[in-house]
Amino acid sequence: GEVQVGDKTFKPGQGNNAYIFPGIGLATIACDIRCITEKLFLESAKALANLVELVDFDEGRVYPPLSNIRSVSLKIAAHVAEIAYEEKLALFTPEPADKLQFIKKNLYTTKYATLVPDIFDWPGVKNDRKKKDSLTMDEAPRKKKHSKS
């Protein structure tokens, strides 16, 4: 929660779990980094610090807001990838010229091939089901949770 110190309100964040580990993980998987050194962690922390904006400080934050986690994690990962290639730690070849775009292309997505079979129209039969190219996790059917009484 928020912390009040004098007339200033601070909003603590999760640097390691929310930003550092995902950034390191993205770079590690995409660039085939086999040895994660202290320097990579230090560089990821520097990248995170450089992504904090004045408005964040004005709001009492020392990290970017979690609403920006995807873009922040991608930028951290691109920086980590850059350092990993400089340090000869990344084994993926050829080295991508644009690390950010390369990591974006390899980013996990929740879009899957359709789980619904193709629906064909038959003469004289109305079909209200619409065909979708893919389902996201938010669109997938889910069982309702039953509350215990």
Secondary structure, 3 states (H helix, E strand, C coil): CCEEECCEEEECCCHHHHHHHHHHHHHHHHHCECCCCHHHHHHHHHHHHHCCCHHHHHCCECCCCHHHHHHHHHHHHHHHHHHHHHCCCECCCCCCCCHHHHHHHCCCCCCEECCCCCCCCECCECCCCCCCCEECCCCCCCCCCCCCC
